[in-house]
Amino acid sequence: MRLPGVPPALPALLLLLPLLAPLLGTGAPAELRVRVRLPDGQVTEESLQADSDADSISLELRKPDGTLVSFTADFKKGVKIFRALILGELEKGQSQFQALCFVTQLQHNEIIPSEAMAKLRQKNPRAVRQAEEVRGLEHLHMDVAVNFSQGALLSPHLHNVCAEAVDAIFARQEDVRFWLEQGVDSSVFEALPKASEQAELPRCGQVGDRAKPCVCRYGLSLAWYPCMLKYCHSRDRPTPYKCGIRSCQKSYSFDFYVPQRQLCLWDEDPPG
């Protein structure tokens, strides 16, 4: 069934259904599950949750290799958190899984507002979604550690999201400077080797000794997320109205210090 005023070309899209909002109530986060196509062509299920009371959005998907990737946008604090739960290589002496968390500033208009996300519905749950826009790779040098015990001062979501990554939560110096200026307590952050010292360290892919420190690189991709609202025009309405979303794909590459090569076994030099 199509909503009145929604053009017929839109039924295959995820639609904003403001008429359903009163039926949903408030307080409980709204969840949407969509099938998405990954950059390598494989299909996985993605969970999107919106909590309009907390003004936050979370996204979670499992990669074909078993890695669980999540993204949390905290609009109240202007913070976004990436987390990766990477399956360990037991035969190489690793634990069952390794957790990483990367915390950066949430920029304006990166993703749709939580209240809009909470109203998203899909007409065909079996459809495989592919992003309409591929945004450029963002390379981030994470040169500061975040103190887990004080992390709630940065975002109340950090304790839950990064609970498995207590010793592997990273931020950028430029974001830390901004947060300190905003009044975040300095106890939230811990120094890592200075950027000049890290620059002298080799990439982990070039280190043979698993006990040696190095600079690790980890890449992840948000295969599909609602990045912008779409507006429609109608003769019956004097102003444009929200009628759907534009979807994006974006990849990130994080560089960070590890005290042992053993903590970065996925980072290998490219062949040739």
C-alpha positions as CSV (number, residue, x, y, z in Angstrom):
1,M,0.0,0.0,0.0
2,R,1.4,3.4,-1.0
3,L,1.0,6.5,1.2
4,P,-1.0,9.3,-0.4
5,G,1.3,11.8,-2.0
6,V,4.2,9.4,-2.4
7,P,5.2,9.2,-6.0
8,P,4.8,5.7,-7.6
9,A,8.6,5.6,-8.5
10,L,9.4,5.4,-4.8
11,P,7.8,2.1,-3.5
12,A,11.1,0.1,-4.0
13,L,12.9,2.6,-1.8
14,L,13.0,2.6,2.0
15,L,10.3,5.1,2.9
16,L,9.9,7.5,5.8
17,L,6.4,6.8,7.2
18,P,5.6,9.6,9.5
19,L,2.0,8.4,9.8
20,L,3.2,5.3,11.6
21,A,5.1,7.3,14.3
22,P,2.2,7.7,16.7
23,L,1.7,3.9,16.6
24,L,5.3,3.2,17.5
25,G,5.3,5.1,20.8
26,T,8.5,6.4,22.4
27,G,11.2,5.0,24.6
28,A,12.0,1.7,22.9
29,P,14.6,1.9,20.1
30,A,13.3,1.2,16.6
31,E,15.1,-1.6,14.7
32,L,15.2,-2.2,10.9
33,R,16.9,-5.2,9.3
34,V,18.0,-4.9,5.7
35,R,19.9,-7.2,3.3
36,V,22.9,-5.3,1.9
37,R,25.5,-6.0,-0.8
38,L,29.1,-5.7,0.4
39,P,31.8,-4.1,-1.7
40,D,33.1,-7.7,-2.6
41,G,29.6,-8.6,-4.0
42,Q,28.5,-10.8,-1.1
43,V,25.2,-10.2,0.7
44,T,24.8,-9.9,4.5
45,E,22.1,-8.7,6.9
46,E,22.5,-5.3,8.5
47,S,20.7,-4.2,11.7
48,L,20.0,-0.5,12.1
49,Q,18.6,0.8,15.4
50,A,17.5,4.3,16.3
51,D,16.8,5.7,19.7
52,S,15.2,9.1,19.4
53,D,15.2,9.6,23.2
54,A,18.9,9.0,23.5
55,D,19.4,10.7,20.1
56,S,21.6,7.9,18.8
57,I,21.8,5.5,15.9
58,S,23.6,2.1,15.7
59,L,24.4,-0.1,12.8
60,E,25.8,-3.6,12.9
61,L,26.7,-6.2,10.3
62,R,28.7,-9.4,10.1
63,K,31.3,-9.7,7.4
64,P,31.8,-13.1,5.5
65,D,34.9,-13.8,7.5
66,G,32.9,-13.6,10.8
67,T,34.0,-10.1,11.8
68,L,31.3,-8.2,13.5
69,V,31.4,-4.5,12.6
70,S,29.3,-1.9,14.4
71,F,28.9,1.9,14.1
72,T,27.3,4.2,16.7
73,A,26.4,7.8,16.2
74,D,25.8,9.8,19.4
75,F,24.2,13.0,18.2
76,K,24.0,14.5,21.8
77,K,27.7,14.3,22.3
78,G,28.7,14.7,18.6
79,V,30.7,11.4,18.8
80,K,30.8,8.4,16.5
81,I,32.2,5.0,17.6
82,F,33.4,2.2,15.3
83,R,33.9,-1.3,16.7
84,A,35.3,-4.4,15.1
85,L,35.1,-7.9,16.8
86,I,37.7,-9.9,14.8
87,L,37.8,-13.6,15.0
88,G,41.2,-14.7,16.4
89,E,43.6,-17.2,14.7
90,L,43.9,-19.8,17.4
91,E,46.6,-21.7,15.6
92,K,48.7,-18.5,15.8
93,G,48.3,-18.1,19.5
94,Q,45.5,-15.5,19.5
95,S,42.4,-15.5,21.7
96,Q,39.0,-16.3,20.3
97,F,38.4,-12.8,19.1
98,Q,40.1,-9.4,19.2
99,A,38.1,-6.2,19.7
100,L,39.0,-2.7,18.4
101,C,37.2,0.6,19.0
102,F,37.9,3.9,17.1
103,V,36.2,7.1,18.4
104,T,36.0,10.3,16.3
105,Q,33.9,13.4,16.0
106,L,30.5,13.0,14.4
107,Q,30.3,15.6,11.6
108,H,27.1,17.5,10.6
109,N,25.0,15.7,7.9
110,E,27.1,12.5,8.0
111,I,24.0,10.4,8.6
112,I,20.3,11.1,8.9
113,P,18.8,12.2,12.3
114,S,17.8,9.6,14.8
115,E,14.1,10.6,14.6
116,A,14.1,10.1,10.9
117,M,15.9,6.7,11.2
118,A,13.3,5.6,13.7
119,K,10.6,6.0,11.1
120,L,12.3,4.1,8.3
121,R,10.4,1.1,6.9
122,Q,10.9,-1.1,3.9
123,K,8.2,-2.4,1.6
124,N,10.2,-5.5,0.5
125,P,12.4,-7.0,3.3
126,R,13.9,-9.5,0.9
127,A,15.3,-6.9,-1.5
128,V,19.1,-6.6,-1.5
129,R,20.1,-3.0,-0.9
130,Q,23.1,-1.4,-2.7
131,A,24.3,2.1,-1.8
132,E,23.3,4.8,-4.3
133,E,26.5,6.8,-3.5
134,V,30.0,5.6,-2.7
135,R,31.8,8.1,-0.5
136,G,35.6,8.3,-0.6
137,L,38.0,6.3,1.6
138,E,38.8,8.2,4.8
139,H,42.3,7.5,6.3
140,L,42.6,8.2,10.0
141,H,45.7,8.2,12.2
142,M,44.6,7.2,15.7
143,D,47.4,8.4,17.9
144,V,45.7,8.7,21.4
145,A,44.3,6.0,23.6
146,V,40.9,6.4,25.4
147,N,40.6,5.4,29.0
148,F,37.7,2.9,29.2
149,S,37.0,3.7,32.8
150,Q,36.4,7.3,32.0
151,G,34.9,6.8,28.6
152,A,31.4,7.7,29.6
153,L,32.5,11.3,29.9
154,L,33.0,11.3,26.2
155,S,29.9,9.3,25.3
156,P,27.6,7.2,27.5
157,H,27.5,4.6,24.7
158,L,31.2,3.8,24.9
159,H,30.9,1.5,27.9
160,N,28.6,-0.9,26.1
161,V,30.0,-0.6,22.6
162,C,33.7,-1.0,23.6
163,A,33.3,-3.4,26.6
164,E,35.4,-6.0,24.9
165,A,38.0,-3.5,23.7
166,V,39.1,-2.1,27.1
167,D,42.8,-1.8,26.1
168,A,42.2,-1.0,22.4
169,I,40.1,2.2,22.2
170,F,41.7,4.8,20.0
171,A,41.1,8.5,19.1
172,R,42.8,11.2,17.0
173,Q,44.9,14.0,18.5
174,E,42.8,16.7,16.6
175,D,39.6,15.3,17.9
176,V,41.0,15.1,21.5
177,R,42.0,18.8,21.3
178,F,38.5,19.7,20.2
179,W,36.9,17.6,23.0
180,L,39.2,19.2,25.7
181,E,38.2,22.6,24.5
182,Q,34.5,21.5,24.9
183,G,35.2,20.6,28.5
184,V,35.8,16.9,28.4
185,D,38.1,15.9,31.2
186,S,41.7,15.0,30.3
187,S,41.5,11.8,32.3
188,V,39.5,10.3,29.4
189,F,42.7,10.2,27.2
190,E,46.0,8.4,27.6
191,A,49.2,9.1,25.7
192,L,50.6,6.7,23.1
193,P,54.1,7.0,21.6
194,K,54.2,10.5,19.9
195,A,53.4,10.8,16.3
196,S,57.1,11.4,15.5
197,E,58.1,8.2,17.4
198,Q,55.3,6.3,15.6
199,A,56.5,7.5,12.3
200,E,59.8,5.8,12.9
201,L,58.0,2.5,13.7
202,P,57.5,0.1,10.8
203,R,54.1,-1.0,9.5
204,C,53.1,-4.3,11.1
205,G,53.1,-6.0,7.7
206,Q,56.9,-5.4,7.6
207,V,57.7,-6.9,11.0
208,G,58.5,-10.5,11.4
209,D,59.0,-10.7,15.2
210,R,55.5,-10.9,16.7
211,A,56.8,-9.4,20.0
212,K,57.9,-6.1,18.4
213,P,55.8,-2.9,18.4
214,C,54.6,-1.6,15.1
215,V,51.9,0.6,13.4
216,C,48.8,-1.5,12.6
217,R,46.3,-0.7,9.9
218,Y,42.7,-1.9,10.0
219,G,40.1,-1.2,7.4
220,L,36.3,-1.4,7.6
221,S,33.4,-0.4,5.4
222,L,29.9,0.7,6.1
223,A,28.3,-1.0,3.1
224,W,24.9,0.7,3.3
225,Y,23.5,3.5,5.5
226,P,21.0,6.3,5.2
227,C,23.2,9.4,4.7
228,M,20.7,12.0,3.5
229,L,16.9,12.6,3.5
230,K,15.1,13.0,0.2
231,Y,12.4,15.6,-0.3
232,C,9.5,15.4,-2.6
233,H,7.2,18.1,-4.1
234,S,3.5,17.9,-4.4
235,R,0.8,20.3,-5.8
236,D,-1.2,19.6,-2.6
237,R,1.7,20.8,-0.3
238,P,3.2,24.3,-0.4
239,T,6.6,23.1,0.9
240,P,8.8,20.1,0.1
241,Y,8.3,17.1,2.4
242,K,10.4,14.2,3.6
243,C,9.7,11.1,1.5
244,G,12.7,8.8,1.5
245,I,16.4,8.5,2.0
246,R,19.6,8.5,0.0
247,S,21.9,5.6,0.9
248,C,25.7,5.7,1.0
249,Q,28.7,3.4,1.3
250,K,31.9,4.6,3.0
251,S,35.2,2.9,3.9
252,Y,37.6,3.8,6.6
253,S,41.3,3.0,7.2
254,F,42.7,3.3,10.8
255,D,46.4,3.4,11.7
256,F,47.2,2.8,15.3
257,Y,50.1,1.8,17.6
258,V,50.3,-1.8,18.9
259,P,52.9,-2.9,21.4
260,Q,53.2,-6.3,19.7
261,R,52.9,-7.5,16.1
262,Q,50.9,-10.4,17.5
263,L,48.0,-7.9,18.0
264,C,47.8,-7.2,14.3
265,L,48.1,-10.4,12.4
266,W,45.7,-9.4,9.6
267,D,47.9,-6.5,8.4
268,E,50.1,-8.0,5.7
269,D,52.2,-6.3,3.1
270,P,50.5,-6.4,-0.3
271,P,52.2,-8.9,-2.7
272,G,54.6,-7.6,-5.2
